[in-house]
Amino acid sequence: GVGGRALNRQPGEETRGVEEIGRLKPNGELTGNFAADPGGVIEVDHIIGCNMSFRRKVLAELGGLREDYPATELREETDICLRVRKLGYRLLFTPYAVVDHIGAPQARGQRFDLRYAYFGQRNHLVLLVGNYGPLAPIVWRYLGRSLVVHGGVEFVRRVAAAIARLCVLVAGTATGLAAGLWLAITRGTGPVRHGREAEELREKMGRNAGG
């Protein structure tokens, strides 16, 4: 199989992650970096779906792509890559095959909403367990990292953000009520503005209108 670059038109993307293009790490995580330019053809573990091609006989031998990955763009293309490699074939990445990567609109929800997070985790585990078995070390390393490290950090971040938002809302509510009450008590709730500045403004506008 052969894959190529997928450009997102972001500054510096040609060098970002150039040492880790299309890798499956020992902890079960995947690297992309498919916009990077390694300067020549390199061997990789997986390639991106929008710029991939395979020998027809290999796809026929594999029986095509599996349909075990609900939601699009979530691991079905990685699955075929891992299966190709398990047959003993190589996957190459060439910087000379280039496409502009334009994300399609989502049929449902947002690109990175909770639904996307759910299917991302579900499909990734289907990918690892389906290709390596439930007892494979790579599966358990991924579980430990995603649930303990990533999950814990995300939980703390979300809780902290929720607490910060709550504090801001409480502070805004308290100061807003206090300021509103003070205005209502001292100036009333009528539509006419009072005070020195208002009187000066009325006087100037009235004088100009009379002239």
C-alpha positions, 0 to 999 in steps of 0.5 A, a space after each residue: 500500500 502507498 499513502 501520501 501527504 494530506 495538506 491542511 494548509 496550516 503553517 509549519 505542517 510540513 515539518 511538524 511530526 516529521 519523525 513520527 508519520 503514520 506510526 502505531 506506538 507500543 502503547 496503542 496510540 496512533 500518530 498522524 502527521 500526514 501533512 509532514 514532508 520526510 523528504 523521501 519515501 518511508 515505511 509506515 504503519 498506517 496511512 490516511 484514508 483520503 490519500 491511500 492506495 493498495 494493490 488490488 490483489 491484496 484488497 481481494 485477499 483481505 476481502 476489502 474493508 471491514 464494516 465494524 467501525 460505526 461513524 466515518 473517519 474513525 479507524 476503518 482505514 487504519 484497520 485495513 492498513 494493519 491487516 495488510 501488514 499482518 499479511 507481510 506486505 509493506 506500507 509506504 508513505 511518499 511525499 510526492 503524492 499530495 492532496 488538499 484535505 478538506 473535512 466534510 461537514 458532519 451529518 450529525 453533531 460537531 466534529 469533536 463532540 461527545 459522540 465523536 469522543 465515544 466512537 473514537 474510543 470504541 472504534 480504537 479498541 475494536 481496532 486493537 482487540 480485533 487485530 491483536 486479541 484481548 490479551 495483547 499487551 498493546 491493548 492493556 497499555 492503551 487502556 491504562 494510558 487512555 483511562 488513567 492518564 488521558 481520562 484523569 487529566 481530562 476529568 480534572 480539566 473539565 471539573 476545573 473548567 466547570 468550577 471556574 465557570 460556576 465561580 464566574 457566574 456566581 460573581 457576575 450574578 452577585 455584582 450584577 444584582 448589587 449594581 442593579 439594586 443600587 441604580 434602582 434605589 438611587 435613580 429609579 427605574 424610569 426611562 429618563 436619565 438623571 444626574 449632572 451629566 444628563 442635565 448638562 447633555 439636555 441643556 446643550 441639546 436643547 440649546 442647539 435645537 433652539 438655535 
